[in-house]
Each structure stands twice: as structure tokens, then as C-alpha cells.
Amino acid sequence: MRFSALLIAVLVLIGHPALAAERPDIDACRMPGDPDRKIAACTRLVDDSSLTLEAHALALLSRGLAREDKGDPKGALADYDEAVRTDPRSAHARLIRSSLYRYAHDYDRAIADLDEAIRINPNVALFYTRRGLSYTAKRDYERAIADFTESIRLQPDNNIDAYWNRGEANADATHKGRAIADYTEAIRIEPKAPRGYIARAQMYQSMGEHDRAIADFTEFLRLDPQAYGAFNARGNSYRDKGDLDHAVADYSEAIRIKPDFSFAYYDRGVAHRLKGDRERAIADFREAIRLGPATASAARLALESLGAGEPNKAPDAPKRGVLELLK
């Protein structure tokens, strides 16, 4: 979230005496656009000694965001540090700096900044959501879930980020029923977003509820019809419930979309074997071996179980020592 738009509001509220003269710099500093132009405008505001400390800190934050956009995280961090020193009561400064720490995988510092932001203003839902993301990254799922829950308590309506991320944390913590409830709420909030359906489908599938999984995979594929992985996943649910014809059709569609998708060949081979179609199973297992190491070991074992093994290959040339090669 970008907070540079706060700069103009603060200057208006404090009745800055030079507001009219500095309006071009204020607009350039707060608005999206060329980062170099934004940095120059923010720098002029930062150097203006007549600004209040709060406005000075906001100009530093906006300049830091522009430096991030330019790929200068070190310069951005220097601006955020100075903003925090200038206005230590700015919870938003802590929030913005915490995001930079989180992107750098420095989760402990991100959490420390958000702890302070929450101490300053404990009623902002976003602070808890962002801290929950860092806890999730640390695999501290219970604390993450607690933070997302507090975010939802503070902002119960349409808090998609909190519901989605709590669902992810619940899934990672193997609270499958809770994860499904969160994904269901995420789907209610954003019914045209594919992610809720695929996430809930995977939960249903892991619980053996294949009819529900298939329904969600189907809706996901309606929204994203080129998702070859979802065709393969739906095929697995069809296969596990014994509907082998539909399973083969889904694996074949995954292969049509992505012809080098070795998992679809392997899974289709399993379905053919279950159908008693030995030759097609062998062909698919051999293709799975040819396409990639991820499925090669399982496919070799499947071929052995069918008494097929791999096709005969020409014998490797005998290895020669270094001295022989120099002859």
C-alpha cells in the first residue's frame, strides 16, 4: 500500500503557508509517475525546513517508495529509517518499512516494526494482516492465524487479504476444515477469482471429498481454461473415485495444453493400468520417463510391475582414462 497520497492531506490540514507555491512539488511527490521526477520533488520538500515533522516524514516515505520502484532498496531503507526518526509516532512509517524488510526476508525486523505500529494504533486491520504474513513466512502458523483473525475482527466486511491468508495458514497448519471455511469466504468476496476454487478443491481432495473437489476444479477451469495442472488434478479425483474414463480425458487435455507435462503422462498411465489397458499404460510410462526426472523413478517402477521394463538401449561406450584419451 502506497501512503504518499497522505502527504497532500496532511499539508492541507496543517495549513502550510507555502502550499500554493509548493503545490507542483507536492503533486509530483505524492502521485505515481516517473520515479526520478518524484524523487527530485520529494527531495525539495524534504529540504524545506518550514515543513512540519509529520509532513517531512511523509515526504521521506514517498521518496523511499520511489526509490524502491527504481530498484534501490538501500536508499529506500535510509529514507524509511529517517522517517521513523523524524516522526516516531508514525505507525504508517513502520508499516512501509516492514514491507521492505519482509520483501528482503528479514521477517523478525518486519514483525518488530509491526509490533510498534500496533502499539501506536491497535485498531488498524492492515497492521495485523501484514504481521500475519511475516509469521506465515516464518512458519509460525498459529500466530499468523491469530493476527489474521484479529484483522477480520477489526474489519469483518470484505477483508479478502485476511481471509485468504488465514486460509493459507490454516492449510499449512493442516486445519483443513478451517481452511475450507476461509476459502469459502474468499470465494464469496471475489467469486470471479480462480484462486479460491483451486485452493478449496485441493483441500477437499486431500480429505477424499472428490465430488466437491471436482466441482471446484470445474469452476476453476471455467475461469482459467488453459490451466493444465488443474485438469491433471481433477483427473486424479476422477481416478480416485473410480471414474477412469473422465480421468483419462482430463489427463489427455492436460497433455494437449502442455505436451511436455510428464506428470499427466504418468497419471494417465496409472489410469490406463487400472482400466487393464497394458499397452497404453506402458506407452505413457515410457513417455513420462523420457520427459523428466520428476516422474522417471515412479514410471520405471510402474513399468517393472507390468513386466515391461525400459526399451533396450545401445550399450554405453566403454569409459576411457585420461591417458588413453591423450594417445
VEXDREN-2710 file (C-alpha; in Angstrom, 1 decimal):
% VEXDREN-2710
k/r/px/py/pz
1/MET/0.0/0.0/0.0
2/ARG/1.3/3.4/-1.0
3/PHE/0.9/6.2/1.6
4/SER/2.4/9.1/-0.4
5/ALA/-1.2/10.3/-1.0
6/LEU/-1.3/11.2/2.7
7/LEU/1.2/14.0/2.1
8/ILE/-1.2/16.4/0.4
9/ALA/-3.9/15.8/3.0
10/VAL/-1.5/16.5/5.9
11/LEU/-0.3/19.7/4.3
12/VAL/-3.9/20.9/3.8
13/LEU/-4.8/20.0/7.4
14/ILE/-1.9/21.9/8.9
15/GLY/-2.4/24.9/6.7
16/HIS/1.1/25.0/5.4
17/PRO/1.8/28.7/4.5
18/ALA/3.6/27.9/1.2
19/LEU/1.1/25.4/0.0
20/ALA/0.2/27.2/-3.2
21/ALA/3.8/27.8/-4.2
22/GLU/4.8/24.2/-3.5
23/ARG/1.8/22.5/-5.0
24/PRO/3.7/21.3/-8.1
25/ASP/6.2/19.5/-5.9
26/ILE/3.5/18.1/-3.6
27/ASP/1.7/16.7/-6.6
28/ALA/4.9/15.3/-8.1
29/CYS/5.9/13.8/-4.8
30/ARG/2.6/12.1/-4.0
31/MET/1.4/10.9/-7.4
32/PRO/2.6/7.9/-9.4
33/GLY/4.8/8.6/-12.3
34/ASP/8.4/9.0/-13.3
35/PRO/10.4/7.9/-10.2
36/ASP/13.3/10.3/-10.9
37/ARG/10.9/13.3/-11.1
38/LYS/9.2/12.1/-7.9
39/ILE/12.5/11.7/-6.1
40/ALA/13.5/15.2/-7.1
41/ALA/10.2/16.7/-6.0
42/CYS/10.2/14.8/-2.7
43/THR/13.8/15.9/-2.0
44/ARG/12.9/19.6/-2.4
45/LEU/10.1/19.0/0.2
46/VAL/12.4/17.1/2.5
47/ASP/14.9/20.0/2.4
48/ASP/12.1/22.5/3.2
49/SER/12.7/23.5/6.8
50/SER/9.3/25.1/7.1
51/LEU/7.5/21.7/6.8
52/THR/6.2/20.2/10.0
53/LEU/7.9/17.0/11.2
54/GLU/4.9/14.9/10.1
55/ALA/4.9/16.3/6.6
56/HIS/8.7/15.9/6.4
57/ALA/8.4/12.3/7.4
58/LEU/5.7/11.7/4.7
59/ALA/7.9/13.2/2.0
60/LEU/10.7/10.9/3.1
61/LEU/8.3/7.9/2.9
62/SER/7.1/8.9/-0.6
63/ARG/10.7/9.3/-1.8
64/GLY/11.6/5.9/-0.3
65/LEU/8.7/4.3/-2.3
66/ALA/10.0/5.9/-5.5
67/ARG/13.5/4.6/-4.7
68/GLU/12.0/1.1/-4.3
69/ASP/10.4/1.5/-7.7
70/LYS/13.8/2.3/-9.1
71/GLY/15.3/-0.9/-7.6
72/ASP/17.2/1.0/-4.8
73/PRO/16.1/-0.8/-1.6
74/LYS/19.2/0.5/0.3
75/GLY/18.2/4.1/-0.5
76/ALA/14.6/3.4/0.3
77/LEU/15.5/1.9/3.7
78/ALA/17.6/5.0/4.5
79/ASP/14.6/7.2/3.8
80/TYR/12.3/5.0/5.9
81/ASP/14.7/5.0/8.8
82/GLU/14.9/8.8/8.7
83/ALA/11.1/9.0/8.5
84/VAL/10.8/6.8/11.7
85/ARG/13.4/9.0/13.4
86/THR/11.6/12.2/12.3
87/ASP/8.2/11.0/13.3
88/PRO/8.5/8.1/15.8
89/ARG/4.7/8.1/16.3
90/SER/4.1/7.4/12.6
91/ALA/2.6/3.9/12.5
92/HIS/2.5/4.1/8.7
93/ALA/6.2/4.7/8.6
94/ARG/6.7/1.4/10.5
95/LEU/4.2/-0.3/8.1
96/ILE/6.0/0.8/5.0
97/ARG/9.5/-0.1/6.4
98/SER/8.1/-3.5/7.5
99/SER/7.1/-4.3/3.9
100/LEU/10.7/-3.7/2.7
101/TYR/12.0/-5.9/5.5
102/ARG/9.5/-8.6/4.5
103/TYR/10.5/-8.5/0.8
104/ALA/14.1/-8.9/2.0
105/HIS/13.1/-12.0/4.0
106/ASP/14.0/-10.2/7.2
107/TYR/10.9/-11.3/9.0
108/ASP/11.9/-10.6/12.5
109/ARG/12.5/-6.9/11.8
110/ALA/9.3/-6.7/9.8
111/ILE/7.4/-8.1/12.8
112/ALA/9.2/-5.7/15.2
113/ASP/8.1/-2.7/13.1
114/LEU/4.5/-4.0/13.0
115/ASP/4.6/-4.6/16.8
116/GLU/5.3/-1.0/17.2
117/ALA/2.7/0.1/14.7
118/ILE/0.1/-1.9/16.6
119/ARG/1.3/-0.4/19.9
120/ILE/0.8/3.1/18.4
121/ASN/-2.6/2.3/16.8
122/PRO/-4.0/-1.1/17.7
123/ASN/-7.2/-0.6/15.6
124/VAL/-5.8/-0.9/12.1
125/ALA/-6.7/-4.2/10.5
126/LEU/-3.9/-4.0/7.9
127/PHE/-1.2/-4.0/10.5
128/TYR/-2.3/-7.4/11.8
129/THR/-2.6/-8.8/8.2
130/ARG/0.9/-7.7/7.4
131/ARG/2.3/-9.1/10.6
132/GLY/0.5/-12.3/9.9
133/LEU/2.3/-12.6/6.5
134/SER/5.6/-12.4/8.2
135/TYR/4.6/-15.0/10.8
136/THR/3.4/-17.2/7.9
137/ALA/6.8/-16.8/6.2
138/LYS/8.4/-18.0/9.5
139/ARG/6.1/-21.0/9.5
140/ASP/4.7/-19.7/12.8
141/TYR/1.2/-20.5/11.6
142/GLU/-0.7/-20.2/14.9
143/ARG/0.5/-16.6/15.5
144/ALA/-0.3/-15.9/11.8
145/ILE/-3.8/-17.2/12.2
146/ALA/-4.3/-15.1/15.4
147/ASP/-3.2/-12.0/13.5
148/PHE/-5.5/-12.6/10.5
149/THR/-8.3/-13.3/12.9
150/GLU/-7.8/-10.0/14.6
151/SER/-7.7/-8.3/11.3
152/ILE/-11.0/-9.8/10.4
153/ARG/-12.5/-8.8/13.8
154/LEU/-11.5/-5.2/13.1
155/GLN/-12.6/-5.2/9.5
156/PRO/-15.2/-8.0/9.1
157/ASP/-16.6/-6.9/5.8
158/ASN/-14.8/-8.0/2.6
159/ASN/-11.4/-8.3/4.2
160/ILE/-10.2/-10.5/1.4
161/ASP/-6.4/-10.5/2.3
162/ALA/-7.0/-11.6/5.8
163/TYR/-9.5/-14.4/4.9
164/TRP/-7.3/-15.6/2.0
165/ASN/-4.1/-15.6/4.0
166/ARG/-5.8/-17.2/7.1
167/GLY/-7.0/-19.9/4.8
168/GLU/-3.4/-20.5/3.5
169/ALA/-2.0/-20.5/7.1
170/ASN/-4.8/-22.9/8.2
171/ALA/-4.0/-25.2/5.2
172/ASP/-0.3/-25.1/6.1
173/ALA/-1.1/-25.9/9.7
174/THR/-3.4/-28.8/8.5
175/HIS/-6.5/-27.2/9.9
176/LYS/-8.4/-28.4/6.8
177/GLY/-11.9/-27.6/7.9
178/ARG/-10.9/-24.1/8.9
179/ALA/-9.1/-23.6/5.6
180/ILE/-12.1/-24.6/3.7
181/ALA/-14.2/-22.1/5.6
182/ASP/-11.8/-19.3/4.9
183/TYR/-11.5/-20.2/1.2
184/THR/-15.4/-20.3/1.0
185/GLU/-15.5/-16.7/2.4
186/ALA/-12.8/-15.6/0.0
187/ILE/-14.9/-17.1/-2.9
188/ARG/-17.9/-15.1/-1.6
189/ILE/-15.9/-11.9/-1.6
190/GLU/-14.3/-12.4/-5.0
191/PRO/-16.4/-15.0/-6.9
192/LYS/-14.6/-14.5/-10.2
193/ALA/-11.1/-15.0/-8.8
194/PRO/-9.9/-18.5/-9.6
195/ARG/-7.6/-18.9/-6.6
196/GLY/-10.3/-19.6/-4.1
197/TYR/-11.7/-22.5/-6.1
198/ILE/-8.4/-24.2/-6.7
199/ALA/-7.3/-23.9/-3.1
200/ARG/-10.6/-25.2/-1.7
201/ALA/-10.6/-28.1/-4.3
202/GLN/-7.1/-29.1/-3.1
203/MET/-8.4/-29.2/0.5
204/TYR/-11.4/-31.3/-0.5
205/GLN/-9.2/-33.6/-2.5
206/SER/-6.8/-34.1/0.4
207/MET/-9.8/-35.1/2.6
208/GLY/-11.1/-37.6/0.0
209/GLU/-14.2/-35.5/-0.8
210/HIS/-13.8/-35.9/-4.5
211/ASP/-17.2/-34.8/-5.7
212/ARG/-16.7/-31.4/-4.0
213/ALA/-13.2/-31.2/-5.3
214/ILE/-14.3/-31.9/-8.9
215/ALA/-17.0/-29.2/-8.6
216/ASP/-14.4/-26.7/-7.5
217/PHE/-11.8/-27.8/-10.1
218/THR/-14.5/-27.4/-12.7
219/GLU/-15.3/-23.9/-11.7
220/PHE/-11.6/-23.0/-11.6
221/LEU/-11.2/-24.4/-15.1
222/ARG/-14.2/-22.4/-16.3
223/LEU/-12.3/-19.3/-15.2
224/ASP/-8.9/-20.5/-16.4
225/PRO/-9.5/-23.0/-19.2
226/GLN/-5.7/-23.3/-20.0
227/ALA/-4.7/-24.5/-16.5
228/TYR/-3.2/-27.8/-17.4
229/GLY/-2.3/-28.6/-13.8
230/ALA/-6.0/-28.3/-12.8
231/PHE/-7.0/-30.7/-15.5
232/ASN/-4.5/-33.1/-14.1
233/ALA/-5.6/-32.6/-10.5
234/ARG/-9.3/-33.1/-11.5
235/GLY/-8.3/-36.2/-13.3
236/ASN/-6.8/-37.5/-10.0
237/SER/-10.1/-37.0/-8.2
238/TYR/-12.0/-38.8/-11.0
239/ARG/-9.4/-41.6/-10.9
240/ASP/-9.6/-41.9/-7.1
241/LYS/-13.4/-42.2/-7.2
242/GLY/-13.2/-44.9/-10.0
243/ASP/-14.3/-42.8/-12.9
244/LEU/-11.4/-43.8/-15.1
245/ASP/-12.8/-42.6/-18.5
246/HIS/-13.2/-39.0/-17.2
247/ALA/-9.7/-39.3/-15.6
248/VAL/-8.1/-40.2/-18.9
249/ALA/-10.0/-37.4/-20.6
250/ASP/-8.6/-34.9/-18.1
251/TYR/-5.1/-36.2/-18.3
252/SER/-5.3/-36.1/-22.1
253/GLU/-6.5/-32.5/-22.0
254/ALA/-3.6/-31.5/-19.8
255/ILE/-1.2/-33.1/-22.3
256/ARG/-2.9/-31.3/-25.2
257/ILE/-2.3/-28.0/-23.5
258/LYS/1.2/-28.8/-22.3
259/PRO/2.7/-31.7/-24.3
260/ASP/5.8/-32.0/-22.2
261/PHE/3.9/-32.3/-18.9
262/SER/5.4/-35.6/-17.6
263/PHE/3.0/-35.9/-14.6
264/ALA/0.0/-36.1/-16.9
265/TYR/1.6/-39.0/-18.8
266/TYR/2.4/-40.8/-15.6
267/ASP/-1.1/-40.3/-14.1
268/ARG/-2.7/-41.3/-17.4
269/GLY/-0.5/-44.4/-17.4
270/VAL/-1.8/-45.3/-13.9
271/ALA/-5.4/-44.8/-15.2
272/HIS/-4.8/-47.0/-18.2
273/ARG/-3.3/-49.7/-16.0
274/LEU/-6.3/-49.6/-13.7
275/LYS/-8.5/-50.0/-16.8
276/GLY/-6.5/-53.0/-17.9
277/ASP/-5.1/-51.3/-21.0
278/ARG/-1.5/-52.5/-20.6
279/GLU/-0.1/-51.2/-23.9
280/ARG/-1.3/-47.7/-23.4
281/ALA/-0.1/-47.7/-19.8
282/ILE/3.4/-48.8/-21.0
283/ALA/3.5/-46.1/-23.6
284/ASP/2.5/-43.4/-21.1
285/PHE/5.0/-44.6/-18.5
286/ARG/7.8/-44.6/-21.1
287/GLU/6.9/-41.0/-22.2
288/ALA/6.9/-39.9/-18.5
289/ILE/10.5/-41.3/-18.2
290/ARG/11.6/-39.6/-21.4
291/LEU/10.2/-36.2/-20.4
292/GLY/11.6/-35.6/-17.0
293/PRO/13.4/-36.9/-13.9
294/ALA/10.5/-35.9/-11.6
295/THR/8.4/-38.8/-12.8
296/ALA/11.1/-41.1/-14.1
297/SER/11.6/-43.3/-10.9
298/ALA/7.9/-43.9/-10.3
299/ALA/7.4/-44.6/-14.0
300/ARG/10.2/-47.2/-14.1
301/LEU/8.7/-49.0/-11.1
302/ALA/5.3/-49.0/-12.9
303/LEU/6.9/-50.5/-16.0
304/GLU/8.6/-53.2/-13.9
305/SER/5.3/-54.0/-12.3
306/LEU/3.9/-54.5/-15.8
307/GLY/6.8/-56.8/-16.7
308/ALA/7.9/-54.3/-19.4
309/GLY/11.0/-52.5/-18.1
310/GLU/12.5/-49.8/-20.3
311/PRO/13.2/-50.3/-24.0
312/ASN/16.6/-51.8/-24.8
313/LYS/19.3/-49.1/-25.3
314/ALA/22.6/-49.4/-27.0
315/PRO/25.4/-50.2/-24.6
316/ASP/27.3/-47.3/-23.3
317/ALA/30.7/-46.8/-24.8
318/PRO/33.5/-48.1/-22.5
319/LYS/34.9/-45.4/-20.4
320/ARG/38.5/-44.4/-21.2
321/GLY/41.0/-43.0/-18.8
322/VAL/42.7/-39.6/-19.3
323/LEU/46.0/-41.2/-20.5
324/GLU/44.1/-43.2/-23.1
325/LEU/42.4/-40.0/-24.4
326/LEU/45.8/-38.4/-24.8
327/LYS/47.1/-41.2/-27.1
END
